[in-house]
C-alpha cells in the first residue's frame, strides 16, 4: 500500500511541477513585458509549496519499488 501511495504522490508531483512551471513562466514573461500587471508573489508561493511537496513525497517514480519494468 505504501508503494502505491508513493507512486501516486510522485505522479501527482510531476503534474504539479508542470503546472507551476507554466504559471511561473507566464508570470515571468508578463513581468518582463508589462511589470504593472505581473503577480510574481503568487508564483513564488506556488514554487515554494511545490518544492515542499516534492521534498516530502518525492518526485521520481522508483520503478523497482513500484513493480514497473
N, C-alpha and C positions, 0 to 999 in steps of 0.2 A: 504494500500500500504506500509506503513512504517513497519508493522508487517512482511509482506512478505520479504522486504529487510533485516530486522534484521535476519530473519530465514536464508536467503541466505548467509548473511555475516557469521553467526555462523557456517553453514555447510562448507563454504569455509575456515574459520579459522581452523576448525578441520582437514581438509585435509592439510592445510599449516603447522600446528603443526606436523603432522605425517611425512611429507616430510622433514621438517627442523630437526626433531629429528633423522631421519635416516641419513641425511647428517652429522649432528654433531657427531653422534655415530660412523660413519665410519671414520671421520677425527680424532676423539679422539683415536680410536684404532690404526689408522695409525701413530698418533703422538707418541704413546707409543712404537709401534714396530719399526717404521722407521721415526725418527724425521725429517730427511732431506727432506722427501717427503710430509710431512704434511702441510696443509694450514689452520690453525685454525682461521686466521683473517677473512676469508670469512664466516666461520661457526658462529663466534661470531657476525658478522654483520647481518647474517640471523636471529640469535636468537633475536637480538635487534629489527629488523623490525617485526618479528612475535609477540614479546611482545607488541610493539606499536599497531599493528593491532588488537590484541586480547583485549587490554585495551580500544581501541577506539570503536570497534564494538561489543565486547562481544564474548565469546567462547562457551556459552551454549545455547541450543535451549530451550526457555521458552515455554513449551507445552501448558500452559493455554492461553498465549497471541497469540500463533500461531494457536490455534484451534485444536491441536492434543490431543489425549487421550491415 
